[in-house]
Amino acid sequence: MKNLIKDLEKYLEYSFNDQKILRQSLIHKSYNNKDNNEKLEFLGDRVLGLIIAKKLIEIYPLEDEGIIDKKFANLVNKKTCLLIAKKINIKKYMFLGLSYKSPKSSTDKIIADCLEALIGAIYTDGGIKNAEKLVLKLWKKNLEDSTFTLIDPKSKLQEYSLKEYKILPKYTFQKKTGPQHKPTFNTIVQIPNSKKISGQGASKKSAQQNAANKLLHSLKIL
């Protein structure tokens, strides 16, 4: 098992100062009901969320919060964690009870949880910078692909308006407020048979996206 642990550290490009923390992150409660990875998984889930949220804001500084929130949910859900955990074959390193050692046993959730526990362990042992380095390495492709995962609200509203009324949504720029270095743009959008909805953003484009998103919600399309 020691050689396997060393292989895992090599893949992660991180050497633990305290090997006990790494070992605990790999222990499922079926193996040890008292000393297992549940608390580290709880912590790792929050650390993962913080790192991904911060990175998404860096990648999409002008994007509407609603879109970022959906991208975030796609990146941190159990399905994504499972795919990444399987990619690094994390089950090979885990301490499991006999009922989970069979290749046919359903271990998807505990494999995904173990990856989060591993993130929590690295955070505990080496701080946020080391945890961030690992997460951005493992989630690199998923973050790149997040550009294409969703139809933005403006496009979705346009599709709906054209389908229902054969006309494009009408956007009307209202005003620009705030300091010159950090302005806020206000825009109104309307389609036939809808109220006028106001949106705000750091640019005219993001204000339009925000307004479209609000209108879609008011129409119960999202």
C-alpha positions as YAML, in Angstrom:
chain: A
units: angstrom
residues:
- id: 1
  name: MET
  ca: [0.00, 0.00, 0.00]
- id: 2
  name: LYS
  ca: [2.90, 2.38, 0.69]
- id: 3
  name: ASN
  ca: [4.02, 2.15, -2.93]
- id: 4
  name: LEU
  ca: [0.49, 2.88, -4.10]
- id: 5
  name: ILE
  ca: [0.35, 5.97, -1.87]
- id: 6
  name: LYS
  ca: [3.64, 7.18, -3.31]
- id: 7
  name: ASP
  ca: [2.26, 6.67, -6.81]
- id: 8
  name: LEU
  ca: [-0.80, 8.74, -5.87]
- id: 9
  name: GLU
  ca: [1.35, 11.56, -4.48]
- id: 10
  name: LYS
  ca: [3.43, 11.51, -7.65]
- id: 11
  name: TYR
  ca: [0.33, 11.81, -9.81]
- id: 12
  name: LEU
  ca: [-1.07, 14.61, -7.65]
- id: 13
  name: GLU
  ca: [2.31, 16.37, -7.73]
- id: 14
  name: TYR
  ca: [2.02, 16.89, -3.98]
- id: 15
  name: SER
  ca: [3.91, 15.24, -1.12]
- id: 16
  name: PHE
  ca: [2.06, 15.23, 2.18]
- id: 17
  name: ASN
  ca: [3.76, 16.55, 5.29]
- id: 18
  name: ASP
  ca: [1.50, 14.32, 7.35]
- id: 19
  name: GLN
  ca: [0.84, 10.95, 5.73]
- id: 20
  name: LYS
  ca: [-1.92, 10.25, 8.27]
- id: 21
  name: ILE
  ca: [-4.10, 12.95, 6.69]
- id: 22
  name: LEU
  ca: [-3.68, 11.42, 3.24]
- id: 23
  name: ARG
  ca: [-4.47, 7.95, 4.57]
- id: 24
  name: GLN
  ca: [-7.57, 9.20, 6.38]
- id: 25
  name: SER
  ca: [-8.88, 10.81, 3.18]
- id: 26
  name: LEU
  ca: [-8.87, 7.37, 1.55]
- id: 27
  name: ILE
  ca: [-10.72, 5.51, 4.33]
- id: 28
  name: HIS
  ca: [-14.40, 4.85, 3.73]
- id: 29
  name: LYS
  ca: [-16.68, 4.30, 6.74]
- id: 30
  name: SER
  ca: [-17.27, 0.70, 5.62]
- id: 31
  name: TYR
  ca: [-13.60, 0.09, 6.46]
- id: 32
  name: ASN
  ca: [-13.52, 2.14, 9.68]
- id: 33
  name: ASN
  ca: [-16.78, 3.48, 11.07]
- id: 34
  name: LYS
  ca: [-15.08, 5.95, 13.46]
- id: 35
  name: ASP
  ca: [-11.87, 7.12, 11.78]
- id: 36
  name: ASN
  ca: [-12.76, 7.75, 8.13]
- id: 37
  name: ASN
  ca: [-12.86, 10.44, 5.46]
- id: 38
  name: GLU
  ca: [-16.34, 11.90, 6.07]
- id: 39
  name: LYS
  ca: [-15.17, 15.15, 7.69]
- id: 40
  name: LEU
  ca: [-12.45, 15.66, 5.10]
- id: 41
  name: GLU
  ca: [-15.07, 15.07, 2.38]
- id: 42
  name: PHE
  ca: [-17.30, 17.72, 4.01]
- id: 43
  name: LEU
  ca: [-14.37, 20.15, 4.06]
- id: 44
  name: GLY
  ca: [-13.18, 19.26, 0.55]
- id: 45
  name: ASP
  ca: [-16.63, 19.89, -0.89]
- id: 46
  name: ARG
  ca: [-16.45, 23.49, 0.39]
- id: 47
  name: VAL
  ca: [-12.85, 23.99, -0.71]
- id: 48
  name: LEU
  ca: [-13.66, 22.71, -4.20]
- id: 49
  name: GLY
  ca: [-16.62, 25.06, -4.40]
- id: 50
  name: LEU
  ca: [-14.53, 28.07, -3.37]
- id: 51
  name: ILE
  ca: [-11.78, 27.31, -5.90]
- id: 52
  name: ILE
  ca: [-14.16, 26.69, -8.81]
- id: 53
  name: ALA
  ca: [-16.29, 29.75, -7.98]
- id: 54
  name: LYS
  ca: [-13.19, 31.96, -7.86]
- id: 55
  name: LYS
  ca: [-11.89, 30.58, -11.17]
- id: 56
  name: LEU
  ca: [-15.22, 31.03, -12.96]
- id: 57
  name: ILE
  ca: [-15.36, 34.69, -11.93]
- id: 58
  name: GLU
  ca: [-11.82, 35.12, -13.27]
- id: 59
  name: ILE
  ca: [-12.73, 33.44, -16.58]
- id: 60
  name: TYR
  ca: [-16.09, 35.20, -17.00]
- id: 61
  name: PRO
  ca: [-15.73, 38.63, -15.30]
- id: 62
  name: LEU
  ca: [-18.67, 40.16, -17.18]
- id: 63
  name: GLU
  ca: [-20.94, 37.12, -17.23]
- id: 64
  name: ASP
  ca: [-24.33, 37.15, -15.55]
- id: 65
  name: GLU
  ca: [-24.37, 35.52, -12.11]
- id: 66
  name: GLY
  ca: [-27.12, 33.14, -13.15]
- id: 67
  name: ILE
  ca: [-25.00, 31.66, -15.93]
- id: 68
  name: ILE
  ca: [-21.93, 31.39, -13.70]
- id: 69
  name: ASP
  ca: [-24.07, 29.63, -11.09]
- id: 70
  name: LYS
  ca: [-25.17, 27.02, -13.65]
- id: 71
  name: LYS
  ca: [-21.62, 26.48, -14.89]
- id: 72
  name: PHE
  ca: [-20.56, 26.13, -11.24]
- id: 73
  name: ALA
  ca: [-23.25, 23.51, -10.54]
- id: 74
  name: ASN
  ca: [-22.14, 21.48, -13.58]
- id: 75
  name: LEU
  ca: [-18.51, 21.57, -12.49]
- id: 76
  name: VAL
  ca: [-18.88, 20.59, -8.82]
- id: 77
  name: ASN
  ca: [-21.71, 18.05, -8.95]
- id: 78
  name: LYS
  ca: [-21.17, 14.39, -8.07]
- id: 79
  name: LYS
  ca: [-21.26, 13.33, -11.71]
- id: 80
  name: THR
  ca: [-18.26, 15.50, -12.58]
- id: 81
  name: CYS
  ca: [-16.41, 14.51, -9.41]
- id: 82
  name: LEU
  ca: [-17.02, 10.86, -10.26]
- id: 83
  name: LEU
  ca: [-15.66, 11.21, -13.79]
- id: 84
  name: ILE
  ca: [-12.50, 12.91, -12.51]
- id: 85
  name: ALA
  ca: [-12.11, 10.41, -9.66]
- id: 86
  name: LYS
  ca: [-12.34, 7.52, -12.13]
- id: 87
  name: LYS
  ca: [-9.84, 9.21, -14.41]
- id: 88
  name: ILE
  ca: [-7.23, 9.10, -11.65]
- id: 89
  name: ASN
  ca: [-8.44, 5.61, -10.59]
- id: 90
  name: ILE
  ca: [-8.93, 6.72, -7.01]
- id: 91
  name: LYS
  ca: [-10.70, 3.49, -6.02]
- id: 92
  name: LYS
  ca: [-7.38, 1.68, -6.33]
- id: 93
  name: TYR
  ca: [-6.04, 3.67, -3.37]
- id: 94
  name: MET
  ca: [-9.11, 3.51, -1.13]
- id: 95
  name: PHE
  ca: [-9.60, 1.54, 2.06]
- id: 96
  name: LEU
  ca: [-12.97, -0.17, 1.65]
- id: 97
  name: GLY
  ca: [-15.01, -2.72, 3.56]
- id: 98
  name: LEU
  ca: [-15.48, -6.15, 2.02]
- id: 99
  name: SER
  ca: [-18.92, -5.28, 0.65]
- id: 100
  name: TYR
  ca: [-17.38, -2.60, -1.59]
- id: 101
  name: LYS
  ca: [-14.33, -4.48, -2.85]
- id: 102
  name: SER
  ca: [-16.19, -6.40, -5.53]
- id: 103
  name: PRO
  ca: [-15.78, -4.87, -9.01]
- id: 104
  name: LYS
  ca: [-19.56, -5.12, -9.42]
- id: 105
  name: SER
  ca: [-20.39, -3.20, -6.24]
- id: 106
  name: SER
  ca: [-21.92, 0.26, -6.62]
- id: 107
  name: THR
  ca: [-19.22, 2.65, -5.43]
- id: 108
  name: ASP
  ca: [-19.89, 5.71, -7.59]
- id: 109
  name: LYS
  ca: [-20.91, 8.02, -4.74]
- id: 110
  name: ILE
  ca: [-18.12, 6.99, -2.39]
- id: 111
  name: ILE
  ca: [-15.54, 7.38, -5.18]
- id: 112
  name: ALA
  ca: [-16.75, 10.92, -5.86]
- id: 113
  name: ASP
  ca: [-16.80, 11.65, -2.12]
- id: 114
  name: CYS
  ca: [-13.24, 10.35, -1.77]
- id: 115
  name: LEU
  ca: [-11.99, 12.84, -4.35]
- id: 116
  name: GLU
  ca: [-13.52, 15.64, -2.29]
- id: 117
  name: ALA
  ca: [-11.93, 14.17, 0.84]
- id: 118
  name: LEU
  ca: [-8.57, 14.18, -0.94]
- id: 119
  name: ILE
  ca: [-9.01, 17.88, -1.76]
- id: 120
  name: GLY
  ca: [-9.88, 18.50, 1.89]
- id: 121
  name: ALA
  ca: [-6.77, 16.58, 2.96]
- id: 122
  name: ILE
  ca: [-4.46, 18.63, 0.75]
- id: 123
  name: TYR
  ca: [-6.07, 21.83, 2.03]
- id: 124
  name: THR
  ca: [-5.56, 20.67, 5.63]
- id: 125
  name: ASP
  ca: [-1.97, 19.58, 5.02]
- id: 126
  name: GLY
  ca: [-0.75, 22.27, 2.62]
- id: 127
  name: GLY
  ca: [-3.22, 25.14, 2.51]
- id: 128
  name: ILE
  ca: [-5.43, 26.68, -0.14]
- id: 129
  name: LYS
  ca: [-2.69, 27.26, -2.74]
- id: 130
  name: ASN
  ca: [-1.81, 23.56, -2.97]
- id: 131
  name: ALA
  ca: [-5.49, 22.59, -3.03]
- id: 132
  name: GLU
  ca: [-6.10, 25.13, -5.79]
- id: 133
  name: LYS
  ca: [-3.18, 23.80, -7.83]
- id: 134
  name: LEU
  ca: [-4.63, 20.27, -7.68]
- id: 135
  name: VAL
  ca: [-8.22, 21.28, -8.46]
- id: 136
  name: LEU
  ca: [-7.24, 23.43, -11.44]
- id: 137
  name: LYS
  ca: [-5.09, 20.59, -12.76]
- id: 138
  name: LEU
  ca: [-7.83, 17.97, -12.44]
- id: 139
  name: TRP
  ca: [-10.65, 20.26, -13.61]
- id: 140
  name: LYS
  ca: [-8.67, 21.90, -16.45]
- id: 141
  name: LYS
  ca: [-10.58, 20.30, -19.33]
- id: 142
  name: ASN
  ca: [-13.94, 20.69, -17.60]
- id: 143
  name: LEU
  ca: [-13.30, 24.39, -17.05]
- id: 144
  name: GLU
  ca: [-12.30, 24.80, -20.70]
- id: 145
  name: ASP
  ca: [-15.42, 22.95, -21.84]
- id: 146
  name: SER
  ca: [-17.66, 25.08, -19.60]
- id: 147
  name: THR
  ca: [-17.60, 27.74, -22.32]
- id: 148
  name: PHE
  ca: [-19.91, 25.56, -24.40]
- id: 149
  name: THR
  ca: [-22.16, 24.00, -21.79]
- id: 150
  name: LEU
  ca: [-25.01, 26.49, -21.76]
- id: 151
  name: ILE
  ca: [-27.13, 28.66, -24.03]
- id: 152
  name: ASP
  ca: [-26.88, 32.18, -22.65]
- id: 153
  name: PRO
  ca: [-30.14, 33.93, -21.61]
- id: 154
  name: LYS
  ca: [-30.04, 36.49, -24.45]
- id: 155
  name: SER
  ca: [-29.84, 33.73, -27.08]
- id: 156
  name: LYS
  ca: [-32.51, 31.69, -25.32]
- id: 157
  name: LEU
  ca: [-34.87, 34.68, -25.16]
- id: 158
  name: GLN
  ca: [-34.21, 35.42, -28.82]
- id: 159
  name: GLU
  ca: [-35.07, 31.83, -29.79]
- id: 160
  name: TYR
  ca: [-38.27, 31.97, -27.75]
- id: 161
  name: SER
  ca: [-39.37, 35.35, -29.13]
- id: 162
  name: LEU
  ca: [-38.73, 34.33, -32.73]
- id: 163
  name: LYS
  ca: [-40.56, 31.04, -32.28]
- id: 164
  name: GLU
  ca: [-43.61, 32.56, -30.56]
- id: 165
  name: TYR
  ca: [-43.90, 36.00, -32.17]
- id: 166
  name: LYS
  ca: [-41.55, 36.04, -35.18]
- id: 167
  name: ILE
  ca: [-39.87, 39.12, -33.74]
- id: 168
  name: LEU
  ca: [-36.62, 39.84, -31.89]
- id: 169
  name: PRO
  ca: [-36.61, 41.04, -28.27]
- id: 170
  name: LYS
  ca: [-36.31, 44.80, -27.95]
- id: 171
  name: TYR
  ca: [-33.45, 46.10, -25.78]
- id: 172
  name: THR
  ca: [-33.42, 49.76, -24.72]
- id: 173
  name: PHE
  ca: [-30.36, 51.24, -23.03]
- id: 174
  name: GLN
  ca: [-31.45, 53.33, -20.03]
- id: 175
  name: LYS
  ca: [-28.48, 54.82, -18.28]
- id: 176
  name: LYS
  ca: [-24.96, 54.38, -16.99]
- id: 177
  name: THR
  ca: [-24.30, 54.95, -13.29]
- id: 178
  name: GLY
  ca: [-21.43, 54.64, -10.83]
- id: 179
  name: PRO
  ca: [-17.79, 55.72, -11.02]
- id: 180
  name: GLN
  ca: [-15.93, 55.80, -14.35]
- id: 181
  name: HIS
  ca: [-13.62, 52.93, -13.36]
- id: 182
  name: LYS
  ca: [-16.51, 50.72, -12.24]
- id: 183
  name: PRO
  ca: [-19.71, 51.69, -14.11]
- id: 184
  name: THR
  ca: [-23.10, 49.98, -13.97]
- id: 185
  name: PHE
  ca: [-25.18, 49.82, -17.14]
- id: 186
  name: ASN
  ca: [-28.98, 49.62, -17.04]
- id: 187
  name: THR
  ca: [-31.00, 48.12, -19.90]
- id: 188
  name: ILE
  ca: [-34.67, 47.30, -20.47]
- id: 189
  name: VAL
  ca: [-35.88, 44.31, -22.49]
- id: 190
  name: GLN
  ca: [-39.36, 43.46, -23.72]
- id: 191
  name: ILE
  ca: [-41.02, 40.98, -26.04]
- id: 192
  name: PRO
  ca: [-44.70, 40.93, -27.15]
- id: 193
  name: ASN
  ca: [-47.12, 40.30, -24.26]
- id: 194
  name: SER
  ca: [-44.41, 40.74, -21.61]
- id: 195
  name: LYS
  ca: [-43.63, 43.40, -19.05]
- id: 196
  name: LYS
  ca: [-40.61, 45.65, -19.47]
- id: 197
  name: ILE
  ca: [-37.79, 44.11, -17.46]
- id: 198
  name: SER
  ca: [-34.72, 46.03, -16.30]
- id: 199
  name: GLY
  ca: [-31.25, 44.47, -16.09]
- id: 200
  name: GLN
  ca: [-27.91, 45.67, -14.76]
- id: 201
  name: GLY
  ca: [-24.31, 44.76, -15.49]
- id: 202
  name: ALA
  ca: [-20.72, 45.92, -15.73]
- id: 203
  name: SER
  ca: [-21.16, 46.34, -19.50]
- id: 204
  name: LYS
  ca: [-24.05, 46.84, -21.91]
- id: 205
  name: LYS
  ca: [-23.73, 43.19, -22.94]
- id: 206
  name: SER
  ca: [-23.90, 41.85, -19.38]
- id: 207
  name: ALA
  ca: [-26.82, 44.20, -18.62]
- id: 208
  name: GLN
  ca: [-28.70, 42.75, -21.59]
- id: 209
  name: GLN
  ca: [-27.90, 39.20, -20.42]
- id: 210
  name: ASN
  ca: [-29.13, 40.07, -16.92]
- id: 211
  name: ALA
  ca: [-32.35, 41.58, -18.26]
- id: 212
  name: ALA
  ca: [-32.95, 38.58, -20.55]
- id: 213
  name: ASN
  ca: [-32.34, 36.20, -17.65]
- id: 214
  name: LYS
  ca: [-34.88, 38.04, -15.46]
- id: 215
  name: LEU
  ca: [-37.47, 38.06, -18.24]
- id: 216
  name: LEU
  ca: [-37.00, 34.34, -18.87]
- id: 217
  name: HIS
  ca: [-37.55, 33.70, -15.16]
- id: 218
  name: SER
  ca: [-40.65, 35.90, -15.12]
- id: 219
  name: LEU
  ca: [-42.02, 33.91, -18.06]
- id: 220
  name: LYS
  ca: [-41.07, 30.68, -16.26]
- id: 221
  name: ILE
  ca: [-38.99, 29.56, -19.25]
- id: 222
  name: LEU
  ca: [-35.82, 28.84, -17.22]
...
